[in-house]
Amino acid sequence: PDDPRVGLRGELRPAHARTATRRGQSQFLPWQHLTSGQSRRQRRTEFLKGFGNGFANQINETAKMISDCRYISELNHHLLEGLRNKKMTKQMHVVMIVDQKYSQRNQYRVTLTKQFLKKLGVKVSTYRPHGQTTLEKAIDLLAFGGYLSWYMAAARNVKPGLIPTVDW
């Protein structure tokens, strides 16, 4: 291939940003792997990545609680070492959003990560979106995130509609 970022099997190789721009090439963008070098089955579940950020935002703004989204590969690679403080992990609750269309490797990673988190004292829940199509699952996830964040706010007697820190 003419593009040095594409390997022999068609996978997209990340280019170092400075190297890429020095050569006048377009810079590798983190989401480009979603449409290159993956099977159709893997690409269909990538919509869950975008949902994770929205889900965390709903909890941050509506329930007024700290929430963060991590993808399973990032969680396994970077975050697990930071979770060794058991005083902190006993207060955590992780919600793992999973889909049957995940690759077998990621399904296995989810299983191992849940076991590891539980050993650290983290409460872990799994939510599987309902629906047959990607659109149905996305709508289900939006509703789930909205109801969960509202319930969390109500359980703590917090007014979910007010966002004083953003509105000031």
Secondary structure, DSSP 4 states (H G I P E B T S, - for coil): ---TTB-TTSPBPPPPHHHHHHTTPPPPPTTGGGSSSS-HHHHHTTHHHHHHHHHHHHIIIII--------HHHIIIIIGGGG--HHHHTT-EEEEE--TTS-HHHHHHHHHHHHHHHHTT-EEEEE----SSHHHHHHHHHHHHHHHHHHHHHHTT--TT--HHHH-
